[in-house]
Amino acid sequence: MNAAITASELPDGWGLGLQPEAKQWNPATVEFIGEGCTTQGNRGQRFQVALFHAPVGDPVAFATKMGEFWESQGYSVSVVGGIDIDDEHTTDLRADRADGSLYAGVTAMTTHFYLSVYSECSTDPSLDKFAGPNGYRTFDEFDPNPYNPTNSPSVTPYPRE
């Protein structure tokens, strides 16, 4: 996601929503927890991040620039919702990695810009934990605020190869 933000040439202002109180993107502190997805048999999950930005300039040009970025990274880019649709000039693109392990989305319109990145769907139990910049931590459903825990949970570092 950080590389996509750099390519967007909009280094600041990306958040989890467009509202002024929306949490802003901070890669040094952000954590992810598995989101539901469909896989064969068991309950699948994947990591995902979706960020919003107030529109700056032409939305079609922004979407095109982001599509070119993903192509330069080896992704296959396709139009999923159309280009320059309706009064908001909505443009939706999807970028897929050849091995299917990651895909990204770009939506640009006159009301907002939206970037998203998704991992593959998996039943791996690590997706039941928060993944942060330094490792995993357990999701504590009994914490009053499990997404921003008050009990300072310990972090299990990522395996080193």
C-alpha positions in Angstrom: 0.0 0.0 0.0 2.8 2.4 0.8 4.2 2.0 -2.7 0.8 2.7 -4.2 0.5 5.9 -2.0 3.9 7.0 -3.2 2.8 6.4 -6.9 -0.4 8.4 -6.3 1.7 11.5 -5.6 -0.7 12.2 -2.7 1.6 11.3 0.3 -0.8 12.7 2.9 -4.5 12.6 3.6 -5.2 8.8 3.1 -7.6 7.5 5.8 -10.1 4.8 6.6 -12.9 7.1 5.7 -13.4 10.6 4.3 -14.8 12.1 7.5 -12.5 14.5 9.4 -12.4 12.2 12.4 -11.5 9.1 10.3 -8.3 7.3 11.3 -5.4 8.3 9.1 -3.1 5.8 7.4 0.1 5.3 9.5 2.1 2.3 8.3 4.2 2.4 11.5 1.2 1.6 13.7 -1.5 0.1 11.4 -2.7 -3.4 12.2 -4.8 -5.8 10.1 -7.2 -8.6 11.1 -8.6 -11.2 8.7 -11.8 -10.2 6.8 -14.2 -12.9 5.6 -13.9 -14.3 2.1 -15.0 -17.5 0.4 -12.8 -20.5 0.0 -13.5 -24.2 -0.3 -14.7 -25.9 2.8 -13.6 -24.0 5.9 -14.1 -20.4 6.9 -11.8 -18.3 4.8 -10.2 -15.0 5.6 -7.8 -12.5 4.0 -6.0 -9.3 5.0 -7.2 -6.2 3.3 -6.7 -2.5 3.6 -8.9 0.2 2.0 -8.1 3.9 2.1 -9.9 7.0 1.0 -8.6 10.4 -0.1 -10.4 13.6 -1.0 -10.3 14.0 -4.8 -7.4 16.0 -6.2 -7.7 16.7 -10.0 -9.2 14.6 -12.7 -10.4 11.2 -11.4 -9.9 9.4 -14.7 -6.3 10.7 -14.8 -5.8 9.5 -11.2 -7.2 6.0 -12.0 -5.1 5.8 -15.1 -1.9 6.7 -13.2 -2.6 4.1 -10.6 -3.4 1.4 -13.2 0.0 2.2 -14.9 1.7 1.9 -11.5 0.2 -1.6 -10.9 1.2 -2.6 -14.4 4.7 -1.5 -13.8 4.8 -3.8 -10.8 3.8 -6.8 -12.9 0.1 -6.8 -12.2 -2.6 -7.4 -14.9 -4.9 -4.4 -14.8 -8.5 -4.6 -16.0 -11.5 -2.3 -16.0 -14.3 -3.6 -13.7 -16.9 -0.9 -13.5 -16.2 1.3 -16.5 -14.2 4.4 -17.2 -15.6 7.9 -16.8 -19.1 6.7 -15.8 -21.9 9.1 -14.8 -21.7 12.7 -13.5 -19.0 11.7 -10.9 -16.7 10.4 -13.7 -16.3 7.1 -11.8 -13.5 4.8 -13.0 -12.9 1.4 -11.4 -9.8 -0.7 -12.1 -8.6 -4.0 -10.6 -5.0 -5.2 -10.6 -4.2 -8.9 -10.2 -0.9 -10.6 -9.5 -0.2 -13.5 -11.8 -0.1 -16.0 -8.9 -3.4 -14.8 -7.5 -2.0 -14.1 -4.1 -2.7 -10.4 -4.1 -5.0 -8.0 -5.9 -5.6 -4.3 -5.7 -8.5 -2.0 -6.6 -8.6 1.7 -7.7 -11.8 3.7 -7.7 -11.7 7.4 -8.6 -14.5 9.8 -8.8 -15.3 13.5 -8.2 -16.3 12.7 -4.6 -13.3 10.6 -3.5 -10.3 8.5 -4.5 -10.1 4.9 -3.1 -7.2 2.5 -3.0 -7.5 -1.1 -1.8 -5.2 -4.1 -1.5 -6.3 -7.7 -0.7 -4.3 -10.8 0.1 -5.5 -14.2 -1.1 -8.3 -16.0 0.7 -6.9 -18.5 3.2 -7.9 -20.7 6.2 -4.5 -20.2 7.9 -5.1 -19.6 11.6 -2.7 -16.6 11.6 -5.6 -14.6 10.0 -7.4 -14.9 13.4 -4.7 -12.5 14.8 -3.9 -8.9 14.2 -0.9 -8.4 11.9 1.0 -5.2 12.6 4.4 -3.7 11.7 6.3 -5.9 14.1 4.3 -9.1 14.4 1.1 -10.7 15.4 -1.1 -10.2 18.4 -4.2 -12.1 19.6 -7.6 -10.5 19.1 -9.0 -10.2 22.7 -12.8 -10.1 22.4 -13.1 -9.3 26.1 -11.1 -6.1 25.9 -13.4 -3.1 26.0 -11.9 -1.9 22.7 -10.3 -4.9 21.0 -9.3 -2.9 17.9 -7.3 -0.4 20.0 -6.6 -2.6 23.1 -6.2 -1.2 26.6 -4.4 -4.2 28.0 -1.2 -3.7 26.0 -1.1 -7.2 24.5 2.2 -8.8 23.7 3.3 -9.1 20.1 4.6 -12.3 18.6 7.4 -11.4 16.2 7.2 -12.6 12.6 9.2 -15.7 11.8 12.7 -15.0 10.4 14.0 -17.2 7.6 
